[in-house]
């Protein structure tokens, strides 16, 4: 899944009014928060899996490039001779490409973690509200 898709799903989960005026409202909001928290945790796990997958792809590509440079036959010379690129330049270009691809995933992952913390913090006032109103 693309980073933008994760971002949209996180924004959908984040859209919740947590202001309660009655005990019933606060309990409904608490239930909704807990449900969204579970969904967000699942989404966060999927996101981490996708990050690991993308990183694995780039590790494989890096290994293939290193193997191509290490070969003694004419294949690497033909492959890289046109641009006269060195191993370091090719690997730096690959690393830059990796960061451009994976950077948005990390940003969305940070957003998901922050939202999880915010959801956890939003539960406390609601729980206190219920306790205060019930006189416990």
N, C-alpha and C positions, 0 to 999 in steps of 0.2 A: 504494500500500500504506500502511496506517496505521502510525504510529510504534510502536504496541504490537506489531504483527507483526514489525517490524524488531527490536525489543527481544527478542522471543522467539527469533528466529533467532540473534541475537548470543549470547544466553545458551546456546543449544544448542552453538554453536561454541566457547564459552568453557569448557565442561565437559569437561576433559581432565586426567588425572593425568599429570604429567611426571616422576615419580620412576621412575628406571630402576635395576635391579639387575644387569642383564646387558647385554652389547653388543647382543644381538639385540633386547632390549626397547627400548634407547635408539635403535636405528636405526628400529624400528617407530614409536616415538613421534615421532622426527624427521620421518618420512614423513607421519605423521598431522598433525603441526603444519604442515608445508608445505602439505598439502592444505587444511587448514582456513584457513590464511592466504590462499590463493588464493580460497577461497569468501568469506572476510571482505572481501577487497579488492573482489570483484564486488558484494557486498552494500553496501559503502561507496559504490561508484559509483552503484548504484541509488538509494541514499538521497540522495546529492547531487543526482541528477536530479529526484527527487521534491521536494526542497527548492526547486530552481530553478523547477519547475512551479508549486508553490504560490505562490512569490513572484511569478511572472508573472501568475497569476490575480488577486492583490491589486493589482498594478500596473495591470492592465486595469480592475479595479473602481474604482480611484482616478481613473484617467483619465476613466471614464464619469461619475463623480460630479462631477469638475471641469467636464466638458462640460455636464452638466445645470445646474450653477450658472451657467455662462457664457452659457447661452441667454437670449435676450431675451424670448421668448414666455412664455405663462402656464404652461407645463408645470412648470418648477422651482417656481414659486410654489405650484401645487397640490400638488406632490409633497412639499415641505418646509414648507408653511405650517402644517399641523396641529400640528407639534411646535415650530415656531418655532426650528428648528435653524440655526445658522450653518454656513458652509462649514468653519470650523475645527473645530467640534464634531463634525460628520459625519466629517471626515477623521481626527480623533483616535479616534473610535469604531471606524472601519475599521482603523486602525493597531493598536488594542488587540486587536481580533478577530484580526488577522493574527498578532500575537505569541502569542496563546493557541493558535492552530492550529499555528504553525510552531515554537514553543518546544520541544515534545517531540521534534520531528525533530532539532533542533540538539543536544539532550541525548543522543539515541541516536547521533548522528554523533560526538560527543565520546567516547562509550563505545567505539564501533567503533575510533576512532583510538587510544585508550588500549590496547585489546585487541591491536591490531596491534603496538604497541610492546612489550607484555608477551610476545607470542608470539615476537617477534624476540629479546628478552632471554632467553627460556626455551630457545632453541636453543643458545646458547653453552655452558651447562653440559653439555648432552647431547653436543655435539660434543667438548668437552674430555674427557668421560667415555670416549667411544669412543677418542679418541687415547691417553689414559692407559692404558686396558686393552689396547690393541693394541701399546703400547710404541713408538709413533712419536715 
